[in-house]
Amino acid sequence: MKLHSLGEQLRAARIKKELSLYDVEKISGVEAQFLLAMEMDQLKALPEDIQQEALEKYATSVGLDGKRLFEEQR
């Protein structure tokens, strides 16, 4: 059984909470363009120095464990 990708997990959690990308942007402080990149499994498209913080903030804002998700991407 294939595990869901990072982007699929983030998007599913956001939708479950009935939040738009712009809602998450306001909650997390992470720009919507970066949120969208993460949902599209393009974490590496973000500047390297903000990848972990951005992922953790997004994940936390939708009820996921950002530290665990980041470690899974390494």
PDB file of N, CA, C and O in Angstrom:
ATOM      1  N   MET A   1       0.843  -1.187   0.000  1.00  0.00           N
ATOM      2  CA  MET A   1       0.000   0.000   0.000  1.00  0.00           C
ATOM      3  C   MET A   1       0.887   1.249   0.000  1.00  0.00           C
ATOM      4  O   MET A   1       1.785   1.368   0.833  1.00  0.00           O
ATOM      5  N   LYS A   2       0.648   2.146  -0.896  1.00  0.00           N
ATOM      6  CA  LYS A   2       1.450   3.368  -1.010  1.00  0.00           C
ATOM      7  C   LYS A   2       0.973   4.419  -0.008  1.00  0.00           C
ATOM      8  O   LYS A   2      -0.222   4.685   0.125  1.00  0.00           O
ATOM      9  N   LEU A   3       1.935   4.998   0.684  1.00  0.00           N
ATOM     10  CA  LEU A   3       1.603   6.080   1.602  1.00  0.00           C
ATOM     11  C   LEU A   3       1.300   7.337   0.801  1.00  0.00           C
ATOM     12  O   LEU A   3       1.797   7.508  -0.312  1.00  0.00           O
ATOM     13  N   HIS A   4       0.501   8.194   1.358  1.00  0.00           N
ATOM     14  CA  HIS A   4       0.176   9.454   0.688  1.00  0.00           C
ATOM     15  C   HIS A   4       1.397  10.364   0.696  1.00  0.00           C
ATOM     16  O   HIS A   4       2.167  10.376   1.656  1.00  0.00           O
ATOM     17  N   SER A   5       1.565  11.116  -0.368  1.00  0.00           N
ATOM     18  CA  SER A   5       2.690  12.045  -0.457  1.00  0.00           C
ATOM     19  C   SER A   5       2.503  13.190   0.539  1.00  0.00           C
ATOM     20  O   SER A   5       1.423  13.381   1.099  1.00  0.00           O
ATOM     21  N   LEU A   6       3.569  13.933   0.740  1.00  0.00           N
ATOM     22  CA  LEU A   6       3.522  15.103   1.618  1.00  0.00           C
ATOM     23  C   LEU A   6       2.409  16.048   1.176  1.00  0.00           C
ATOM     24  O   LEU A   6       1.584  16.470   1.986  1.00  0.00           O
ATOM     25  N   GLY A   7       2.391  16.369  -0.096  1.00  0.00           N
ATOM     26  CA  GLY A   7       1.384  17.288  -0.616  1.00  0.00           C
ATOM     27  C   GLY A   7      -0.033  16.790  -0.417  1.00  0.00           C
ATOM     28  O   GLY A   7      -0.927  17.558  -0.064  1.00  0.00           O
ATOM     29  N   GLU A   8      -0.236  15.495  -0.646  1.00  0.00           N
ATOM     30  CA  GLU A   8      -1.573  14.915  -0.460  1.00  0.00           C
ATOM     31  C   GLU A   8      -2.000  15.008   1.003  1.00  0.00           C
ATOM     32  O   GLU A   8      -3.156  15.311   1.297  1.00  0.00           O
ATOM     33  N   GLN A   9      -1.074  14.749   1.911  1.00  0.00           N
ATOM     34  CA  GLN A   9      -1.395  14.822   3.339  1.00  0.00           C
ATOM     35  C   GLN A   9      -1.759  16.247   3.755  1.00  0.00           C
ATOM     36  O   GLN A   9      -2.740  16.463   4.467  1.00  0.00           O
ATOM     37  N   LEU A  10      -0.964  17.211   3.306  1.00  0.00           N
ATOM     38  CA  LEU A  10      -1.230  18.606   3.658  1.00  0.00           C
ATOM     39  C   LEU A  10      -2.567  19.073   3.094  1.00  0.00           C
ATOM     40  O   LEU A  10      -3.370  19.680   3.802  1.00  0.00           O
ATOM     41  N   ARG A  11      -2.798  18.789   1.831  1.00  0.00           N
ATOM     42  CA  ARG A  11      -4.037  19.232   1.182  1.00  0.00           C
ATOM     43  C   ARG A  11      -5.257  18.580   1.834  1.00  0.00           C
ATOM     44  O   ARG A  11      -6.254  19.253   2.096  1.00  0.00           O
ATOM     45  N   ALA A  12      -5.182  17.276   2.095  1.00  0.00           N
ATOM     46  CA  ALA A  12      -6.305  16.569   2.718  1.00  0.00           C
ATOM     47  C   ALA A  12      -6.619  17.151   4.096  1.00  0.00           C
ATOM     48  O   ALA A  12      -7.785  17.334   4.444  1.00  0.00           O
ATOM     49  N   ALA A  13      -5.584  17.440   4.876  1.00  0.00           N
ATOM     50  CA  ALA A  13      -5.797  18.010   6.210  1.00  0.00           C
ATOM     51  C   ALA A  13      -6.404  19.407   6.110  1.00  0.00           C
ATOM     52  O   ALA A  13      -7.278  19.764   6.900  1.00  0.00           O
ATOM     53  N   ARG A  14      -5.945  20.192   5.145  1.00  0.00           N
ATOM     54  CA  ARG A  14      -6.482  21.551   4.956  1.00  0.00           C
ATOM     55  C   ARG A  14      -7.954  21.497   4.564  1.00  0.00           C
ATOM     56  O   ARG A  14      -8.776  22.237   5.103  1.00  0.00           O
ATOM     57  N   ILE A  15      -8.276  20.620   3.627  1.00  0.00           N
ATOM     58  CA  ILE A  15      -9.660  20.499   3.166  1.00  0.00           C
ATOM     59  C   ILE A  15     -10.562  19.979   4.281  1.00  0.00           C
ATOM     60  O   ILE A  15     -11.698  20.428   4.430  1.00  0.00           O
ATOM     61  N   LYS A  16     -10.049  19.030   5.063  1.00  0.00           N
ATOM     62  CA  LYS A  16     -10.832  18.488   6.182  1.00  0.00           C
ATOM     63  C   LYS A  16     -11.212  19.596   7.162  1.00  0.00           C
ATOM     64  O   LYS A  16     -12.294  19.567   7.749  1.00  0.00           O
ATOM     65  N   LYS A  17     -10.333  20.558   7.335  1.00  0.00           N
ATOM     66  CA  LYS A  17     -10.605  21.688   8.232  1.00  0.00           C
ATOM     67  C   LYS A  17     -11.356  22.823   7.523  1.00  0.00           C
ATOM     68  O   LYS A  17     -11.630  23.865   8.118  1.00  0.00           O
ATOM     69  N   GLU A  18     -11.684  22.602   6.240  1.00  0.00           N
ATOM     70  CA  GLU A  18     -12.419  23.577   5.439  1.00  0.00           C
ATOM     71  C   GLU A  18     -11.694  24.922   5.363  1.00  0.00           C
ATOM     72  O   GLU A  18     -12.300  25.982   5.520  1.00  0.00           O
ATOM     73  N   LEU A  19     -10.387  24.854   5.121  1.00  0.00           N
ATOM     74  CA  LEU A  19      -9.567  26.056   5.008  1.00  0.00           C
ATOM     75  C   LEU A  19      -9.096  26.238   3.571  1.00  0.00           C
ATOM     76  O   LEU A  19      -8.788  25.264   2.884  1.00  0.00           O
ATOM     77  N   SER A  20      -9.042  27.472   3.125  1.00  0.00           N
ATOM     78  CA  SER A  20      -8.444  27.774   1.821  1.00  0.00           C
ATOM     79  C   SER A  20      -6.944  27.976   2.030  1.00  0.00           C
ATOM     80  O   SER A  20      -6.474  28.077   3.163  1.00  0.00           O
ATOM     81  N   LEU A  21      -6.202  28.033   0.927  1.00  0.00           N
ATOM     82  CA  LEU A  21      -4.773  28.338   1.042  1.00  0.00           C
ATOM     83  C   LEU A  21      -4.579  29.703   1.701  1.00  0.00           C
ATOM     84  O   LEU A  21      -3.638  29.896   2.471  1.00  0.00           O
ATOM     85  N   TYR A  22      -5.457  30.635   1.403  1.00  0.00           N
ATOM     86  CA  TYR A  22      -5.334  31.976   1.975  1.00  0.00           C
ATOM     87  C   TYR A  22      -5.645  31.981   3.468  1.00  0.00           C
ATOM     88  O   TYR A  22      -5.067  32.768   4.218  1.00  0.00           O
ATOM     89  N   ASP A  23      -6.558  31.105   3.907  1.00  0.00           N
ATOM     90  CA  ASP A  23      -6.805  30.957   5.344  1.00  0.00           C
ATOM     91  C   ASP A  23      -5.538  30.465   6.039  1.00  0.00           C
ATOM     92  O   ASP A  23      -5.139  30.993   7.077  1.00  0.00           O
ATOM     93  N   VAL A  24      -4.914  29.446   5.450  1.00  0.00           N
ATOM     94  CA  VAL A  24      -3.697  28.879   6.038  1.00  0.00           C
ATOM     95  C   VAL A  24      -2.571  29.907   6.005  1.00  0.00           C
ATOM     96  O   VAL A  24      -1.756  29.962   6.926  1.00  0.00           O
ATOM     97  N   GLU A  25      -2.517  30.718   4.959  1.00  0.00           N
ATOM     98  CA  GLU A  25      -1.509  31.778   4.879  1.00  0.00           C
ATOM     99  C   GLU A  25      -1.649  32.721   6.076  1.00  0.00           C
ATOM    100  O   GLU A  25      -0.655  33.088   6.702  1.00  0.00           O
ATOM    101  N   LYS A  26      -2.880  33.108   6.386  1.00  0.00           N
ATOM    102  CA  LYS A  26      -3.124  34.014   7.515  1.00  0.00           C
ATOM    103  C   LYS A  26      -2.768  33.353   8.845  1.00  0.00           C
ATOM    104  O   LYS A  26      -2.181  33.988   9.721  1.00  0.00           O
ATOM    105  N   ILE A  27      -3.122  32.087   8.992  1.00  0.00           N
ATOM    106  CA  ILE A  27      -2.875  31.357  10.238  1.00  0.00           C
ATOM    107  C   ILE A  27      -1.391  31.089  10.451  1.00  0.00           C
ATOM    108  O   ILE A  27      -0.860  31.296  11.543  1.00  0.00           O
ATOM    109  N   SER A  28      -0.734  30.630   9.402  1.00  0.00           N
ATOM    110  CA  SER A  28       0.650  30.159   9.525  1.00  0.00           C
ATOM    111  C   SER A  28       1.703  31.235   9.291  1.00  0.00           C
ATOM    112  O   SER A  28       2.828  31.124   9.779  1.00  0.00           O
ATOM    113  N   GLY A  29       1.339  32.275   8.544  1.00  0.00           N
ATOM    114  CA  GLY A  29       2.320  33.283   8.182  1.00  0.00           C
ATOM    115  C   GLY A  29       3.199  32.877   7.011  1.00  0.00           C
ATOM    116  O   GLY A  29       4.171  33.561   6.692  1.00  0.00           O
ATOM    117  N   VAL A  30       2.856  31.758   6.367  1.00  0.00           N
ATOM    118  CA  VAL A  30       3.609  31.269   5.206  1.00  0.00           C
ATOM    119  C   VAL A  30       2.869  31.714   3.945  1.00  0.00           C
ATOM    120  O   VAL A  30       1.653  31.550   3.847  1.00  0.00           O
ATOM    121  N   GLU A  31       3.602  32.275   2.981  1.00  0.00           N
ATOM    122  CA  GLU A  31       2.980  32.770   1.754  1.00  0.00           C
ATOM    123  C   GLU A  31       2.240  31.659   1.010  1.00  0.00           C
ATOM    124  O   GLU A  31       2.701  30.519   0.957  1.00  0.00           O
ATOM    125  N   ALA A  32       1.085  32.009   0.435  1.00  0.00           N
ATOM    126  CA  ALA A  32       0.254  31.037  -0.279  1.00  0.00           C
ATOM    127  C   ALA A  32       1.020  30.334  -1.394  1.00  0.00           C
ATOM    128  O   ALA A  32       0.795  29.149  -1.638  1.00  0.00           O
ATOM    129  N   GLN A  33       1.917  31.041  -2.073  1.00  0.00           N
ATOM    130  CA  GLN A  33       2.681  30.400  -3.155  1.00  0.00           C
ATOM    131  C   GLN A  33       3.544  29.259  -2.616  1.00  0.00           C
ATOM    132  O   GLN A  33       3.743  28.258  -3.304  1.00  0.00           O
ATOM    133  N   PHE A  34       4.058  29.399  -1.393  1.00  0.00           N
ATOM    134  CA  PHE A  34       4.859  28.339  -0.794  1.00  0.00           C
ATOM    135  C   PHE A  34       3.966  27.193  -0.324  1.00  0.00           C
ATOM    136  O   PHE A  34       4.335  26.024  -0.432  1.00  0.00           O
ATOM    137  N   LEU A  35       2.789  27.539   0.197  1.00  0.00           N
ATOM    138  CA  LEU A  35       1.836  26.507   0.614  1.00  0.00           C
ATOM    139  C   LEU A  35       1.451  25.646  -0.585  1.00  0.00           C
ATOM    140  O   LEU A  35       1.419  24.418  -0.498  1.00  0.00           O
ATOM    141  N   LEU A  36       1.161  26.303  -1.701  1.00  0.00           N
ATOM    142  CA  LEU A  36       0.787  25.587  -2.918  1.00  0.00           C
ATOM    143  C   LEU A  36       1.935  24.703  -3.397  1.00  0.00           C
ATOM    144  O   LEU A  36       1.712  23.563  -3.806  1.00  0.00           O
ATOM    145  N   ALA A  37       3.149  25.216  -3.348  1.00  0.00           N
ATOM    146  CA  ALA A  37       4.312  24.415  -3.758  1.00  0.00           C
ATOM    147  C   ALA A  37       4.413  23.148  -2.910  1.00  0.00           C
ATOM    148  O   ALA A  37       4.693  22.070  -3.434  1.00  0.00           O
ATOM    149  N   MET A  38       4.188  23.276  -1.609  1.00  0.00           N
ATOM    150  CA  MET A  38       4.245  22.093  -0.737  1.00  0.00           C
ATOM    151  C   MET A  38       3.141  21.106  -1.085  1.00  0.00           C
ATOM    152  O   MET A  38       3.371  19.897  -1.093  1.00  0.00           O
ATOM    153  N   GLU A  39       1.942  21.609  -1.374  1.00  0.00           N
ATOM    154  CA  GLU A  39       0.841  20.722  -1.758  1.00  0.00           C
ATOM    155  C   GLU A  39       1.129  20.011  -3.075  1.00  0.00           C
ATOM    156  O   GLU A  39       0.579  18.942  -3.342  1.00  0.00           O
ATOM    157  N   MET A  40       1.983  20.601  -3.890  1.00  0.00           N
ATOM    158  CA  MET A  40       2.334  19.998  -5.177  1.00  0.00           C
ATOM    159  C   MET A  40       3.624  19.171  -5.063  1.00  0.00           C
ATOM    160  O   MET A  40       4.258  18.845  -6.066  1.00  0.00           O
ATOM    161  N   ASP A  41       3.994  18.842  -3.823  1.00  0.00           N
ATOM    162  CA  ASP A  41       5.193  18.035  -3.550  1.00  0.00           C
ATOM    163  C   ASP A  41       6.462  18.693  -4.066  1.00  0.00           C
ATOM    164  O   ASP A  41       7.380  18.020  -4.535  1.00  0.00           O
ATOM    165  N   GLN A  42       6.503  20.010  -3.974  1.00  0.00           N
ATOM    166  CA  GLN A  42       7.667  20.770  -4.431  1.00  0.00           C
ATOM    167  C   GLN A  42       8.329  21.511  -3.265  1.00  0.00           C
ATOM    168  O   GLN A  42       8.685  22.683  -3.391  1.00  0.00           O
ATOM    169  N   LEU A  43       8.489  20.828  -2.142  1.00  0.00           N
ATOM    170  CA  LEU A  43       9.114  21.456  -0.976  1.00  0.00           C
ATOM    171  C   LEU A  43      10.477  22.034  -1.329  1.00  0.00           C
ATOM    172  O   LEU A  43      10.845  23.101  -0.839  1.00  0.00           O
ATOM    173  N   LYS A  44      11.215  21.347  -2.164  1.00  0.00           N
ATOM    174  CA  LYS A  44      12.568  21.793  -2.531  1.00  0.00           C
ATOM    175  C   LYS A  44      12.546  23.076  -3.374  1.00  0.00           C
ATOM    176  O   LYS A  44      13.591  23.692  -3.582  1.00  0.00           O
ATOM    177  N   ALA A  45      11.370  23.481  -3.857  1.00  0.00           N
ATOM    178  CA  ALA A  45      11.256  24.735  -4.605  1.00  0.00           C
ATOM    179  C   ALA A  45      11.318  25.948  -3.673  1.00  0.00           C
ATOM    180  O   ALA A  45      11.584  27.064  -4.118  1.00  0.00           O
ATOM    181  N   LEU A  46      11.073  25.722  -2.380  1.00  0.00           N
ATOM    182  CA  LEU A  46      11.172  26.802  -1.408  1.00  0.00           C
ATOM    183  C   LEU A  46      12.640  27.069  -1.107  1.00  0.00           C
ATOM    184  O   LEU A  46      13.471  26.167  -1.218  1.00  0.00           O
ATOM    185  N   PRO A  47      12.965  28.301  -0.727  1.00  0.00           N
ATOM    186  CA  PRO A  47      14.346  28.566  -0.317  1.00  0.00           C
ATOM    187  C   PRO A  47      14.748  27.586   0.793  1.00  0.00           C
ATOM    188  O   PRO A  47      13.987  27.355   1.732  1.00  0.00           O
ATOM    189  N   GLU A  48      15.933  27.023   0.676  1.00  0.00           N
ATOM    190  CA  GLU A  48      16.365  25.974   1.600  1.00  0.00           C
ATOM    191  C   GLU A  48      16.296  26.401   3.065  1.00  0.00           C
ATOM    192  O   GLU A  48      15.968  25.595   3.935  1.00  0.00           O
ATOM    193  N   ASP A  49      16.604  27.660   3.332  1.00  0.00           N
ATOM    194  CA  ASP A  49      16.641  28.123   4.720  1.00  0.00           C
ATOM    195  C   ASP A  49      15.263  28.271   5.364  1.00  0.00           C
ATOM    196  O   ASP A  49      15.182  28.491   6.572  1.00  0.00           O
ATOM    197  N   ILE A  50      14.187  28.157   4.601  1.00  0.00           N
ATOM    198  CA  ILE A  50      12.847  28.252   5.199  1.00  0.00           C
ATOM    199  C   ILE A  50      12.029  26.973   5.043  1.00  0.00           C
ATOM    200  O   ILE A  50      10.899  26.914   5.527  1.00  0.00           O
ATOM    201  N   GLN A  51      12.558  25.963   4.390  1.00  0.00           N
ATOM    202  CA  GLN A  51      11.779  24.750   4.116  1.00  0.00           C
ATOM    203  C   GLN A  51      11.209  24.126   5.382  1.00  0.00           C
ATOM    204  O   GLN A  51      10.006  23.878   5.461  1.00  0.00           O
ATOM    205  N   GLN A  52      12.054  23.871   6.368  1.00  0.00           N
ATOM    206  CA  GLN A  52      11.581  23.200   7.573  1.00  0.00           C
ATOM    207  C   GLN A  52      10.569  24.051   8.325  1.00  0.00           C
ATOM    208  O   GLN A  52       9.511  23.556   8.714  1.00  0.00           O
ATOM    209  N   GLU A  53      10.880  25.315   8.532  1.00  0.00           N
ATOM    210  CA  GLU A  53       9.972  26.192   9.274  1.00  0.00           C
ATOM    211  C   GLU A  53       8.626  26.331   8.561  1.00  0.00           C
ATOM    212  O   GLU A  53       7.576  26.275   9.200  1.00  0.00           O
ATOM    213  N   ALA A  54       8.658  26.510   7.248  1.00  0.00           N
ATOM    214  CA  ALA A  54       7.417  26.666   6.486  1.00  0.00           C
ATOM    215  C   ALA A  54       6.566  25.404   6.565  1.00  0.00           C
ATOM    216  O   ALA A  54       5.353  25.478   6.761  1.00  0.00           O
ATOM    217  N   LEU A  55       7.204  24.246   6.412  1.00  0.00           N
ATOM    218  CA  LEU A  55       6.460  22.991   6.485  1.00  0.00           C
ATOM    219  C   LEU A  55       5.867  22.798   7.870  1.00  0.00           C
ATOM    220  O   LEU A  55       4.703  22.418   7.998  1.00  0.00           O
ATOM    221  N   GLU A  56       6.653  23.054   8.906  1.00  0.00           N
ATOM    222  CA  GLU A  56       6.150  22.879  10.268  1.00  0.00           C
ATOM    223  C   GLU A  56       4.992  23.825  10.562  1.00  0.00           C
ATOM    224  O   GLU A  56       4.022  23.427  11.207  1.00  0.00           O
ATOM    225  N   LYS A  57       5.079  25.064  10.102  1.00  0.00           N
ATOM    226  CA  LYS A  57       3.986  26.022  10.326  1.00  0.00           C
ATOM    227  C   LYS A  57       2.727  25.600   9.578  1.00  0.00           C
ATOM    228  O   LYS A  57       1.626  25.664  10.123  1.00  0.00           O
ATOM    229  N   TYR A  58       2.891  25.170   8.333  1.00  0.00           N
ATOM    230  CA  TYR A  58       1.725  24.719   7.558  1.00  0.00           C
ATOM    231  C   TYR A  58       1.104  23.508   8.237  1.00  0.00           C
ATOM    232  O   TYR A  58      -0.100  23.479   8.489  1.00  0.00           O
ATOM    233  N   ALA A  59       1.919  22.519   8.530  1.00  0.00           N
ATOM    234  CA  ALA A  59       1.411  21.287   9.130  1.00  0.00           C
ATOM    235  C   ALA A  59       0.684  21.569  10.443  1.00  0.00           C
ATOM    236  O   ALA A  59      -0.416  21.063  10.665  1.00  0.00           O
ATOM    237  N   THR A  60       1.285  22.361  11.301  1.00  0.00           N
ATOM    238  CA  THR A  60       0.673  22.686  12.587  1.00  0.00           C
ATOM    239  C   THR A  60      -0.669  23.380  12.401  1.00  0.00           C
ATOM    240  O   THR A  60      -1.612  23.122  13.149  1.00  0.00           O
ATOM    241  N   SER A  61      -0.759  24.253  11.414  1.00  0.00           N
ATOM    242  CA  SER A  61      -2.001  25.002  11.203  1.00  0.00           C
ATOM    243  C   SER A  61      -3.147  24.122  10.718  1.00  0.00           C
ATOM    244  O   SER A  61      -4.309  24.517  10.810  1.00  0.00           O
ATOM    245  N   VAL A  62      -2.835  22.930  10.203  1.00  0.00           N
ATOM    246  CA  VAL A  62      -3.893  22.013   9.760  1.00  0.00           C
ATOM    247  C   VAL A  62      -3.946  20.748  10.620  1.00  0.00           C
ATOM    248  O   VAL A  62      -4.596  19.770  10.250  1.00  0.00           O
ATOM    249  N   GLY A  63      -3.260  20.770  11.767  1.00  0.00           N
ATOM    250  CA  GLY A  63      -3.359  19.672  12.723  1.00  0.00           C
ATOM    251  C   GLY A  63      -2.442  18.489  12.482  1.00  0.00           C
ATOM    252  O   GLY A  63      -2.708  17.394  12.977  1.00  0.00           O
ATOM    253  N   LEU A  64      -1.364  18.686  11.729  1.00  0.00           N
ATOM    254  CA  LEU A  64      -0.413  17.603  11.474  1.00  0.00           C
ATOM    255  C   LEU A  64       0.894  17.860  12.222  1.00  0.00           C
ATOM    256  O   LEU A  64       1.143  18.970  12.693  1.00  0.00           O
ATOM    257  N   ASP A  65       1.716  16.829  12.325  1.00  0.00           N
ATOM    258  CA  ASP A  65       3.018  16.906  12.989  1.00  0.00           C
ATOM    259  C   ASP A  65       4.077  17.320  11.968  1.00  0.00           C
ATOM    260  O   ASP A  65       4.577  16.488  11.210  1.00  0.00           O
ATOM    261  N   GLY A  66       4.408  18.584  11.953  1.00  0.00           N
ATOM    262  CA  GLY A  66       5.346  19.119  10.974  1.00  0.00           C
ATOM    263  C   GLY A  66       6.747  18.561  11.094  1.00  0.00           C
ATOM    264  O   GLY A  66       7.412  18.337  10.083  1.00  0.00           O
ATOM    265  N   LYS A  67       7.207  18.334  12.315  1.00  0.00           N
ATOM    266  CA  LYS A  67       8.558  17.789  12.505  1.00  0.00           C
ATOM    267  C   LYS A  67       8.659  16.401  11.883  1.00  0.00           C
ATOM    268  O   LYS A  67       9.638  16.083  11.209  1.00  0.00           O
ATOM    269  N   ARG A  68       7.637  15.580  12.115  1.00  0.00           N
ATOM    270  CA  ARG A  68       7.632  14.225  11.558  1.00  0.00           C
ATOM    271  C   ARG A  68       7.586  14.276  10.034  1.00  0.00           C
ATOM    272  O   ARG A  68       8.323  13.552   9.364  1.00  0.00           O
ATOM    273  N   LEU A  69       6.730  15.119   9.492  1.00  0.00           N
ATOM    274  CA  LEU A  69       6.621  15.232   8.039  1.00  0.00           C
ATOM    275  C   LEU A  69       7.937  15.683   7.416  1.00  0.00           C
ATOM    276  O   LEU A  69       8.336  15.178   6.367  1.00  0.00           O
ATOM    277  N   PHE A  70       8.613  16.636   8.065  1.00  0.00           N
ATOM    278  CA  PHE A  70       9.883  17.114   7.522  1.00  0.00           C
ATOM    279  C   PHE A  70      10.925  15.998   7.544  1.00  0.00           C
ATOM    280  O   PHE A  70      11.661  15.813   6.574  1.00  0.00           O
ATOM    281  N   GLU A  71      10.987  15.264   8.640  1.00  0.00           N
ATOM    282  CA  GLU A  71      11.961  14.169   8.738  1.00  0.00           C
ATOM    283  C   GLU A  71      11.700  13.112   7.666  1.00  0.00           C
ATOM    284  O   GLU A  71      12.642  12.526   7.134  1.00  0.00           O
ATOM    285  N   GLU A  72      10.443  12.868   7.349  1.00  0.00           N
ATOM    286  CA  GLU A  72      10.098  11.882   6.320  1.00  0.00           C
ATOM    287  C   GLU A  72      10.561  12.327   4.936  1.00  0.00           C
ATOM    288  O   GLU A  72      10.725  11.493   4.045  1.00  0.00           O
ATOM    289  N   GLN A  73      10.774  13.622   4.744  1.00  0.00           N
ATOM    290  CA  GLN A  73      11.196  14.142   3.441  1.00  0.00           C
ATOM    291  C   GLN A  73      12.707  14.089   3.245  1.00  0.00           C
ATOM    292  O   GLN A  73      13.197  14.268   2.130  1.00  0.00           O
ATOM    293  N   ARG A  74      13.433  13.847   4.309  1.00  0.00           N
ATOM    294  CA  ARG A  74      14.905  13.849   4.234  1.00  0.00           C
ATOM    295  C   ARG A  74      15.419  12.600   3.586  1.00  0.00           C
ATOM    296  O   ARG A  74      16.630  12.433   3.441  1.00  0.00           O
TER     297      ARG A  74
END
